[in-house]
């Protein structure tokens, strides 16, 4: 369980930095690419990550659900998308900093009724981020681009380092 807001923010900053490694690998001319008609584009996914972070932090901080959307007019180019994602992240983390640690065990509303403890919504935000990072990794592979290794090592490197 998450014990403090500050420890969660430190943890999530690492999650976001790894996501940015994937985003920075997307060629600027492929930001509107998707595997087929009707699928989210790379840019849509990035805007959706920003909206999701804002949404989850909002429910933890204020008990309100609000999805800002992922329309292209929010940010179009890769540079704009990264700036938008970083600005949204800064605002969301600042919103969380205003939450007292004791609130982590307090209930927050679920979308379909009932409630869930605040710390669980933060973990849902992590899962959401990792899910869409994996989606970007798949998109990169479909483009013929090798996605970055999540921690800088591939399985081949791990095998070589752990084999005696």
N, C-alpha and C positions, 0 to 999 in steps of 0.2 A: 504494500500500500504506500501511497505517497504520503510523506510526513510533513513536508513544508512546501510552500509555494516556490521559494527560492531554489530548492533542490530540483523541483520539477522543471523550472525555467532553465536551469543549467543543463538538465537532461535533454529537454526539447530543443535547445539551441544546437546540440550535437546532431539530433535527428534532422533538423532543418539544414544544417551545413552539409550533411551527406546528400540530402535532396538537391541542394544547389549544385553539387558536383554533377548530378545527372542532368539538371537543367542546363548547365554550362556546356554540356556535351552535345546538346541539340544544335545542329547547324541553324544559323539565323534564318536561312531561306526555307527551313523545314518547320518553322514554328506553327504553321497552319496545316501541317500534315496530320492525317489520321489514316489508319489502316484501310478503312472503307467508308463510304458515304454514310452519314448519320452517326458515326462514332465521334467522341470528343477528340478535338485536335490537341496537339501538345500544348498550345496556348490556352485552350479551354481547361485542360487539367491544371495548369499553373494558376489560372484565375480561380478555379474551383478550390485549390488548396488554400489560397488566401481567404476565400469566402468561408471555407470550412473552419479554418483557425479562428476567424472572427466570430463565427457562430458558436463554436464550442466554448471559447473564452467568455463570450457574452452570457451563455447559460450558467457558467460557473460564477461569474462575477455579479450578474444581475438577475439570474433566474428567468431570462427571456431568450427565446429562440428567434433568430433573425438570419435569413440567408440573403446575402447581398447580390448573389448571382455571379455568373461567369461570362457576361457579355464581352465581346471583343472591344467595345468602346472603353472598357476600364483600363486596358493596356493591350497594345497590339504587337509591337516588336519585341524581340527577346530582351533587349535592354530595358524597355518599358516594363515588361513582365517581371523581370528581376527586381527592378526598383519598386514596383507595386507590391510584390511579395515581401520584400524587405521592410517596406513602410508598414504594411499590414501586420507583419510579425512584431515589429517594434511596438505598435499601438496595442496589439493583443497582449504582449508580455507586460506592458505597462498597466493595462487593465487588470491583469492577474496580480501584479505587485500590490494592488490596493485591496486584495482579498486577504483577510486574516487567515492564518493557518488553521484555526479552529473551524473554519467554514468547510474545510475539505471533507469532513464527515457529515455535513449537513445535506439534506435532500434537495435536489433540483428537479424541476419537472421533466418528464419524458414527453416526447411528441405525441404519443398515443395514449396519454393518461398515465397515472402513477408517478413515481419519482425514482431517482437514482442518486446515490451520493455523488457529490461534486468531484471527488478524486477519480471516480469511475468515468465521468465525462472527459476528464483530462486524458485518461488512458485510451478512451475511444478516439480522441483527437490524434494520438500517436498512431493507433492502428489505421486510421483514415489516411494519415500522411504516408505511412509505409505502403499501404495498398496502392496509392496513386504513384508513389515512387517506383514501385514494381511495374506498374502500367507503363510509365515512361521508359523503364529499362526494356520492356518488351517492344515498345515502339522503336527504340533505338536499334534493337536487334533486327526488326523488320525492315528498317532503313539500310541495313548492312553496316551499322556502326556498333562497335563493341562497347557496351555500357561500362562505366567505371566499376572497379571492384569496390565494394561497399566500405571496406576498411583498408584498402590499398594492397591487399593480397588476394590472389586468385587461389582456387583450390589446389592448383599445381604447386604454387609456392608453399602452401600449408603442408602438403604431402612431403615436399622436399625438406622442409624444416623440421618435420616431426618423425621422419623415417630415420631409423638408426642403422 
